[in-house]
Amino acid sequence: VHPTLPVAYVSNTGYDQRTVDVVDLATGAVVQEVSRADAFYGLALAADGSRLYASGGYSGLLEVYDVAVDGTLAAAGSVSLGGYPAGLALSVDGARVYVGLFGGKALVEVDTATLLVARTIGLGLKAYGVALVPQRNEVYVTAFAEGLVGVVDLASGQLAARIDLGAGTALGVGAAADGASVYVSVADGDVVVRIDTASRAVAATQAVGE
């Protein structure tokens, strides 16, 4: 959702239609449909709403769009990463975007000013969801088809921990505003797991149904 304009951005990753859609929040109408060569899970909007990043999956691209004053999109470039880009997270200052590589089993840090790769951090996990915890200078990455979450220490550029969730496939991930907890949706297990970021351990598991 745009921070100041009444629009939202949706990644359409279907077999027949691969687009980024701009949706009017008042009417629900699609006001723009941007065709893409390929698409996968992963959208990130700059905090000021000026730029949108989208993962290209099979294309290997991180796509970049400028946001106009009416919320519509214009292509601004792309970064060729390979490795099936998936989940995205932006640094607080917007200077870096972190890209999980599903096929490459890595986390890539991209400089948003130059659109160049700053570094690549090996994970050994099929990266899917990505969430930044700025208070701890860490990135949490879910591992597709595994009940695991990787914790990347950005200071050292290393995978610092693997957290076993105990069941299912770890998919979506999000951090609490205070950085004390990370929440992970677990497919197959039909639960949401809360991770305590201080101990890097599972603190609670909540069943949510199918």
C-alpha positions as CSV (number, residue, x, y, z in Angstrom):
1,V,0.0,0.0,0.0
2,H,1.3,3.4,-0.9
3,P,2.1,5.6,2.1
4,T,0.3,8.7,0.9
5,L,-1.7,7.8,-2.2
6,P,-4.9,5.7,-2.3
7,V,-3.4,2.9,-4.3
8,A,-1.9,-0.6,-3.7
9,Y,0.5,-2.7,-5.7
10,V,-0.2,-6.4,-6.4
11,S,2.1,-8.9,-8.0
12,N,0.2,-11.3,-10.3
13,T,2.3,-14.5,-10.7
14,G,-0.1,-16.7,-12.4
15,Y,0.8,-19.0,-15.3
16,D,-1.3,-17.0,-17.8
17,Q,-0.8,-13.5,-16.5
18,R,2.3,-12.0,-15.0
19,T,2.0,-8.4,-14.1
20,V,2.3,-5.7,-11.4
21,D,-1.1,-4.2,-10.9
22,V,-1.9,-0.8,-9.5
23,V,-5.2,-0.9,-7.6
24,D,-7.4,2.0,-6.6
25,L,-8.2,1.4,-3.0
26,A,-11.4,3.4,-3.1
27,T,-13.0,1.5,-6.0
28,G,-11.0,-1.7,-6.2
29,A,-10.4,-1.0,-9.9
30,V,-7.1,-1.9,-11.6
31,V,-5.8,1.4,-12.9
32,Q,-2.6,0.1,-14.4
33,E,-1.4,-3.3,-15.4
34,V,2.3,-3.6,-16.1
35,S,3.2,-6.7,-18.1
36,R,6.3,-8.7,-17.1
37,A,8.4,-11.4,-18.7
38,D,8.1,-13.4,-15.5
39,A,7.2,-12.9,-11.8
40,F,7.4,-14.4,-8.4
41,Y,6.8,-13.7,-4.8
42,G,8.4,-10.4,-3.7
43,L,7.4,-6.7,-3.8
44,A,9.0,-3.9,-1.8
45,L,7.9,-0.2,-1.8
46,A,10.3,2.6,-0.7
47,A,9.2,4.2,2.5
48,D,8.5,7.5,0.7
49,G,6.5,5.7,-2.0
50,S,8.8,6.8,-4.8
51,R,10.1,3.5,-6.0
52,L,8.8,-0.1,-6.2
53,Y,11.0,-3.2,-6.4
54,A,9.6,-6.6,-7.8
55,S,11.2,-10.0,-8.0
56,G,11.2,-11.7,-11.4
57,G,11.6,-15.3,-10.3
58,Y,12.6,-17.4,-13.4
59,S,13.8,-14.3,-15.3
60,G,16.5,-13.8,-12.6
61,L,15.7,-10.1,-12.5
62,L,15.1,-7.6,-9.7
63,E,12.8,-5.1,-11.5
64,V,12.7,-1.4,-10.5
65,Y,9.8,1.0,-11.1
66,D,9.5,4.7,-10.4
67,V,6.2,5.8,-8.9
68,A,4.5,8.8,-10.5
69,V,2.5,11.4,-8.6
70,D,-0.7,9.5,-9.3
71,G,0.8,6.2,-8.1
72,T,1.2,4.6,-11.6
73,L,4.5,2.9,-12.5
74,A,7.3,3.5,-15.0
75,A,10.1,1.0,-15.6
76,A,13.4,2.4,-14.1
77,G,15.8,-0.5,-14.7
78,S,16.5,-3.9,-13.5
79,V,19.3,-5.9,-11.8
80,S,20.3,-9.3,-13.2
81,L,20.8,-11.6,-10.3
82,G,19.9,-15.1,-11.5
83,G,19.0,-17.7,-8.9
84,Y,15.3,-17.1,-9.0
85,P,14.7,-13.9,-6.9
86,A,11.9,-14.2,-4.3
87,G,11.2,-12.2,-1.1
88,L,12.4,-8.6,-0.7
89,A,13.1,-6.3,2.2
90,L,14.3,-2.7,2.2
91,S,16.7,-1.1,4.7
92,V,15.2,1.6,6.8
93,D,17.0,4.4,4.9
94,G,16.1,2.7,1.5
95,A,19.8,2.5,0.5
96,R,19.8,-1.3,0.3
97,V,17.3,-3.9,-0.9
98,Y,17.7,-7.5,0.3
99,V,16.7,-10.2,-2.2
100,G,16.2,-13.8,-1.3
101,L,17.3,-16.2,-4.0
102,F,15.0,-19.2,-4.1
103,G,17.2,-21.2,-6.5
104,G,20.5,-19.6,-5.6
105,K,20.0,-20.3,-1.9
106,A,21.4,-16.9,-1.0
107,L,20.6,-13.4,0.2
108,V,21.7,-10.6,-2.1
109,E,22.3,-7.0,-1.0
110,V,21.7,-4.5,-3.8
111,D,22.7,-0.8,-3.6
112,T,19.5,1.1,-4.6
113,A,21.3,4.2,-5.8
114,T,23.6,2.3,-8.3
115,L,21.5,-0.9,-8.8
116,L,24.7,-2.9,-8.3
117,V,25.2,-6.0,-6.1
118,A,27.0,-5.0,-2.9
119,R,27.4,-8.6,-1.6
120,T,26.0,-12.1,-1.7
121,I,25.5,-14.1,1.4
122,G,25.2,-17.9,1.1
123,L,22.4,-19.5,3.0
124,G,22.1,-23.1,1.9
125,L,18.3,-22.5,2.1
126,K,15.7,-22.0,-0.6
127,A,15.0,-18.4,0.3
128,Y,11.4,-17.3,0.1
129,G,10.2,-14.7,2.5
130,V,12.6,-11.9,3.7
131,A,12.2,-9.6,6.7
132,L,14.6,-7.0,8.1
133,V,15.0,-6.5,11.8
134,P,16.8,-3.2,11.9
135,Q,17.1,-3.1,15.7
136,R,19.3,-6.1,15.6
137,N,20.9,-5.5,12.1
138,E,19.6,-8.9,11.0
139,V,17.5,-10.3,8.2
140,Y,15.2,-13.3,8.7
141,V,14.7,-15.6,5.7
142,T,12.1,-18.4,5.4
143,A,13.2,-21.6,3.7
144,F,10.7,-22.9,1.2
145,A,9.7,-26.6,1.7
146,E,11.4,-26.7,5.0
147,G,10.3,-25.8,8.5
148,L,13.3,-23.5,8.9
149,V,14.1,-19.8,9.2
150,G,17.6,-18.5,8.6
151,V,19.0,-15.5,10.5
152,V,21.5,-13.4,8.7
153,D,23.8,-11.1,10.7
154,L,24.4,-8.1,8.4
155,A,27.5,-6.9,10.3
156,S,29.4,-10.1,9.7
157,G,27.6,-11.0,6.4
158,Q,27.1,-14.6,7.7
159,L,24.2,-16.9,8.4
160,A,24.1,-16.7,12.1
161,A,21.4,-19.2,13.0
162,R,18.9,-21.7,11.6
163,I,15.6,-21.8,13.6
164,D,13.6,-25.1,13.4
165,L,9.9,-24.2,13.5
166,G,8.9,-27.8,14.1
167,A,6.4,-28.3,11.2
168,G,5.4,-27.5,7.7
169,T,6.8,-25.1,5.1
170,A,7.9,-21.6,6.3
171,L,6.6,-19.0,3.9
172,G,5.6,-15.4,4.8
173,V,7.6,-13.5,7.4
174,G,7.2,-10.2,9.1
175,A,8.9,-8.4,12.0
176,A,7.2,-6.5,14.8
177,A,7.8,-2.7,14.8
178,D,9.9,-3.0,18.0
179,G,12.1,-5.8,16.5
180,A,11.4,-8.0,19.5
181,S,9.5,-10.7,17.5
182,V,9.3,-12.1,14.0
183,Y,6.1,-13.9,12.8
184,V,6.2,-16.7,10.3
185,S,3.3,-18.3,8.5
186,V,3.7,-22.0,8.1
187,A,1.9,-23.9,5.3
188,D,0.9,-27.5,5.8
189,G,1.2,-26.9,9.6
190,D,-1.6,-24.2,9.4
191,V,0.1,-22.2,12.1
192,V,1.7,-18.8,12.7
193,V,5.0,-19.0,14.7
194,R,6.4,-16.2,16.8
195,I,10.2,-16.1,17.1
196,D,11.8,-14.2,19.9
197,T,14.7,-12.3,18.2
198,A,16.8,-11.9,21.3
199,S,17.1,-15.7,21.9
200,R,16.5,-16.7,18.2
201,A,14.0,-19.3,19.4
202,V,10.4,-20.1,18.9
203,A,8.4,-18.4,21.6
204,A,4.8,-19.4,20.6
205,T,2.8,-21.3,18.0
206,Q,-0.7,-20.4,17.1
207,A,-3.1,-22.6,15.1
208,V,-5.0,-20.6,12.4
209,G,-6.9,-23.3,10.5
210,E,-6.7,-24.1,6.9
